[in-house]
């Protein structure tokens, strides 16, 4: 664990990096080791001993270093007191738990600092892939220390999208021909990181994603030249009383208008 006095002197983003690396190391110790599993949300969502151990590590490091920040984590009972804080930590100790439990590499630790409803520092750490994504509100998006940028494919070129086929029903047939659906990526945060580093042109997100899935990846995508918005084109607000979101689209800034137009046509059809 990071020394509490040292942690208190770190910048927010450096604090997040250290905390994510430590939590990822802890989670990796459970990976492919058949950790104990429980079910939540009426048996719909798995949570494992790894999730809880990583969450405990994150909470111990982050909350002690910034006691004046609020706290929102998937694996901590929500406390409305966070709404009184202008700045909060938004945390998912393992985003992609189903993939983690299936032995897939595509899971990550997601940690963000949100101020006045928007992320100002974000970190995603995928320990099984040895990938670290970092962004601040005034700096570039980085992957393992190197700047990343969204894809610049345009027009009739193939668009690699992470989405279900049902999300494309009703789009223009000519547009549909340009879409190459990729194999399912169980971590939503990692999916958005794949848009940020140009491996995907976009992703369409089903309703009922949550702040902890999105906040860090939202900022990373933004600083890489993209955006994550609702289907009306609005950027997301975090640390509200309601932490779930409706359908969303993440893409490069240049491609997003066409994707939203197609999705609007789908809704109107």
C-alpha positions, 0 to 999 in steps of 0.5 A: 500500500502507498504510504499515507503521508507520501500519498497526501503529497501526490497530485491527484493523477499520480495518486490514482496511478499508484492506487490503480497499480496496487489494486491491479496487482491485488486483483491479478493475484486472484485471476484464474484462481477461482475466487469466491463469487457472490451475486448481486442485483437480484442474481444478475451481476457477479462480484468476487473476492477479488473485487472486494480486495481491490476495492479495499485497497483503493479505498484505503489509499485514496480516502486517506490521502483525500479525506475531503473528497467524496466516494462512489464505488461499485463495491461500496454501499452508496452514501448520499453524503457524496452529493455534498462534495464538489470532488469525488473519487469514482471507482470500479475495482474490476470493470469486466468482472464476468470476463475476469471470472472467465479468465479473459484478459479484458478487465481493468481497474477504473479510477477517476476524480470528478469535480463539479460533475465532470472527470478531471483525472482518470486512470484505467489499468489492465494488469493482465495486458500490462496496459495503463491509460492515464488522462488529466483535463489539461493533458494528452491521453496516454497509454503506457506513457505514450500519447494516443489518439482516436481513429480518423477513418471517415466516410465509407471506410469500415467502422469497427464498432463494439456494440450488439447487433440489436443496437444497429437495427433500423440504421441506414442499410448503406451505413450498416454495410460499413460497420464491422462489429468486433468480438464482445469486450466484457469491460465497458471502460476498456472498450472506450479505451479501445476507441481512445487508442484507435483500435475501434471507431466507436461503441454504442452503450446500452442503457444502465451503465454506471458512473464507475464504468464510465468516468475515467474512460470518458476523460481518456477518450475526450483527451484522445480526441473523442467524446462520450455522449448520450444520444442527444449529444450531451456530455455526461454528468457524474456524481448525481443522485442517479448514477445510471445512464441511458444509451450512449455513444463513444467515438472520435469527434469527427465521426460522432455526428454521423453515428448519432444521426444514424442512431436517431434515424433508428429511434425514429424508424 
